[in-house]
């Protein structure tokens, strides 16, 4: 069995959402600006394109950063050839809704996107499960959207991008955590749209000049959310909460946990609600996606570096298809010890997302 916990899909243009929007918002999408409503985007361009070049033809009139991929293409180029039994769908451009200054517009776009995703991808393809896209900048509206869709089998969690106005442990986000906890839905914090819209700079050093810099540093937003979630006691107050850190690498989390455990010992009176070492919460509540798997010249260095994360228990396979740095399943798993592979291939993800497992696989 193979579960891929990071497959990206998206609309061709925002206008694809019009059938799922109310009248005034549909008018905004049609008539805003010069060519209709446009979304803010990255100031850095990948030198050869965000999407794998073998999946589309350049010069076909595509103007978006994320070129549209059809469901048939996903089936033919990923689900079928790699025998993906279950794929968790994450947004591409729709992730930016969470950092729009206009939170009311963001809420309406999120609802329309989720309905579009259900209609166009999740219902036609039973191997796919969706993450609910929410307006994180308006937590009460985000909670309503989670309750609207959270009981549907087609959705298995909540998506939050790395870009944000405030770190996700802050009490302003409690409506999101409380609702996800009540419904038993995990939350995926996924690198996306740092430094865009209302999101803060990707680092305190300021804006990178090159895409290579950005791609090296883009996990920094996730690390900030990770530490914030642990320091604010989210797992004490919402004990059924589960969090996946997706597309942020693995090695940096080791150093942050070591340092945070040390600081907790010396400063625990500041955060008395954290009754255990921060790393102790991780083993029960947090999982990590494999992509992008760090690749040192000596592969043994990676295993030694991530051993502290208990990889057999906490890692979940992720491809990042169809992005340029896609990680092929067997190539990824071959870099890891054989005794870890079944857990990473499917078992950890099925437990985390509470996915159905065929009886033949369970036995």
N, C-alpha and C positions, 0 to 999 in steps of 0.2 A: 504494500500500500504506500502511496505517496501523497502527502498533503503539502501544498505550496501556499505559504501564508503571506505572500506578497506578489500579487499579479495586478498590474495597473491597466485600467480601462478608462475611457473618457468619451465625451461627445465630440462631434466634429466641430461644432460651434455652439455658443451659448444658446443660439436660436433653436437648437434641438429641444430645449427645455420648454419652449413656448406652449405646447399642448398641455403641460402640467402646471402652468402658472395661472394666477388670477389675471384679470383684464389689465389693471394698471401696471403690474409688473411686466406683463407681456409687451405693453406699449413701450416701457423703458428699454427692454431688450431690443425691440425693433428700431427705435428712433433715437436712442441716446448717441451723442457724439456724431461722427461723420458716417460710420458704417454700422451703427448699432452699438449696444453695450459691449464695452471691452473690459477685460480683466487686467489688473496689474500683473506684471511678470518680472522675471529675473533680469537684472542688468548684465549678467554674464551669459555668453553663448558658448555652448559646447563646440569645440572646433569642427566636429564632423556631424553634430546633431544629437539630440537627446535620445532619439529612438534608433534601434538597430537599422542599419542601412539596407539590410536584406529584406525588410518588411514593407518597404514602400519605394516608389520611384521619385527621385528628386525632380523638381520642375513640373510637378503635376498640379500646381496651384495651391499647395499647402502653405498657409501663412502662420499657423499656430506653432508654438514651441513643441507641443505634443501632438504628433500626427495621428489622425484618427485610425484606429484599427477595428475591423469588423469582428463580430463573433465567429464567423467562419474562419477568419485568419487565426484567431486565438485557438480554435479547435485544431486547425491543420498544422500550425507551427509550434504549438506548445502542449495543449491538453492531450492530444492523441499521440504524438511521437514520444512523449515522455511518460505516457500512462499516468497522468495526474488524476488521482481519484477525487480530490477535492481541492479547489483553489479559493483562497480568500482574496476578494477583490478590494483594492484600495483605489482612491481617486487620483487622477492627474490634475488637470486644471481646477476641478471642483474643490480641491484642497484649499485654494486661495479664498474661498468664501469666508473662511474663518478669520481672515485678517483684513476684510474690507472695513473701511471706516463706518459705512452705513449698515448698522447691525440689523435693522428691519429688512432691508433688501437682502442681506446675507441669509436671514432666516427663511425667506420665501424661496431663494435660490436653492438652499439646502433641501427643503422639502420637495421641490420640483426635481432636483437631481436624484434624490432617493427614489421617487416614484418612477422616473425615467429608467434608473438602473434596474429596478424591479421588473418593469415592463419589457425592457430591451435586452437584458442579460440574465438576470437571476431566474426568472420564470421559464425562458426558453432553454436554459442550460442547467440541468440539475446538479452538475458537478461544481457549480459556483455558489459561493456564499458571500454576502455583502457586509461591509462595514457602514454603519449609519454616519453620514456626514452631517455635522451639526455646526451652528454658529457659536463657537466657543466664546466670542466676545459678548454674547448675551446668554449667560448660563441658564436663565429661566426658560428661554425659548428652546435652548438645546435640550433641556430636560423634557419639555413637551414633545419634541421630535423623537426623542428616545422612547418615550411612552407610546407614541403613536405607532411606531414600527417594531419596537423591541420584542414583542411576543410572536412575531412572524418567524417561521423557520428559515426563511431565506436570508435573514440578517443574524449575524452571530457576534456582533460587537459594535463598538463606537470608535470612530476615527478622530484623532486630534493631530494637527500638523505641528512640526517643530517650531514654526514661526508663531509667536503669540505676543500679546501686550504684557501679560503678567504670567509668571511661572505657574504651572498647573496644580501645585500643592496649595496655593493661596485659597483662603476660605471663600473667596468670591465664586469659586468653581464648585462649591459644595452641592448645588442642585444637580450638576452632572454626575458627580461621584455617588450621591445618594440614589439617584434614579438607576444608574448602572448597577449599583449594589443590589437594589431591590429586585431588579429583573434578572440578576445573575449574569450580566453581560460584561465581558472584558473590554478594556479600553486599550487601543493601540496608539502609542505616540510615535509618529513617523516623520522622519526628516522631510521637510517641505516648506517652502516659501519663507525661510528665514530672511530678515531684512526687507521684506515686502509689505506694503500696506501699513497697518498699525503695528507690525512686529518690530521689535528692537533690532539693533545691529547684530550681525552674526557673532561678533566678539567685541569686547570693550576696546580692542585695538583700532576698530573702525572697519571700513569696507575693504574687502580684498580687491586687488586689481585684476586678477586672472581667474578664469574658471577653475584652473588647477588648484588655486588657493581655496576658492569656495568649496570645491568638492572635498578637499582635505579637512576643512573646518566645519562642514555643514552639520555634523553631529553635535556641535556645541550647544545648540538649542535643546536637543534631547537630554544632554547631560545635565543642563540646568533644571529641566522639568523633573528628571529622575531624582536629583538631590532634593528638590523642593517637595516632591511627593513623599519622600521618606522623612524629611524633617518636620513636615506638618502633620504627621501621624495619620495619613489617609487610611492605612491598613488597620489601625486601631479603631478608628471611628466607623469605618465601612469594611467589616471583616470579610465579606465575600468578594471584595474588589480584586480584580486581576488586571495586570498591566503588561503589555508587550512593548518592548523597545525595538522598533523596526527601522532598519537601514541606518544604524548608527555605529556599525562595527561592534567589536567585542572587547578588544584589549583596553580601550580607555575606561570602560566600566570597572575594571579590576582596580586601577589606581584610584578612581574616585571612591570606591567602596572602602579601600584600605584607609584612605585619608579621612573619610567621613566617620568610620568606626573609631578612629583615633580621636577625632574632634568630639564625638559623642561622649566618649569617656571623660574628657576634660571639661565639657560644657553642658553636661546633661541637664543641669538645673534650668537651662534656658528653654529646653524642649522636653519637659517632664512627661508629656504624653507619649513619648517614644520609650516604651518600657523595656525594649530589647535593643541590642545593637542593630543599627540600620541594615547590615548585611543579613541578619537573621530573618528579617521580613522578606528579603528577596527570594529566599528558597521557597517560601510558601506562596508568594503572590506575583512574582515577576518572571517573565520569560523573554528571551532574546532571539531575534531572527538572525540567521547565519549571514545574510547578505548585507554589506560587503564583507566577505571573509578576508581578513588580513593575510598577506602572502609574503612572508619573509623568505630570504634566499634559502635558509635552513628551515624546512617545514616543522622540525621538532621544536623550534623556538616558539612557534604559535601554540602548540599544545601545552608547553610549560607556562606560557604567558596567560592562558585562559583557564588553567586547571582550577583556580580558585572559584570560578563561576559555576562549578559543578556542571559542566557542559552536557553530560549524559541526561541530566534532569531538566536543564533550563533552555537548551537550544532547540529551535524549530527551523526546518528548512525553508528558505525563501529564495526565489529566483530573481525577483525584480523585473520579470518580463513585462513589456518588451523594451526596456531601457538599454542603453548602450553597454552598460556594465553587467548585463544579465549573467547569472551564475547557473550553469547547467547542473542538473541534479547529481549525476554520478560523479562528475568532476569534483563537485563540492564534497560529497560524502567520502570520496577516496582520500581526501586530505585529513580525514578524521578517523580515529581508531574504530575497528570493526565492531567492537562491543558497544559503541555509542550509536551506531548508524540507525538501527530500527527506531530507537527513541526519537532521534532527530528527523528521520524520514517521515514519521507519521504519529507515533504514540504521544509525544509531548503536545503536539498541536491538537490532536483529537481530545485530549483531556482538557487543555486550556480553553479551546473554543466550544467544548462539549458537543463535538460532532458525532454523528452516527458511525458506528464501526460495524462492518459485516461480521457475522458470526464466524465465518471461516478465518478471518483475520484475527479475531479475538482468541480463537483457539490455537 
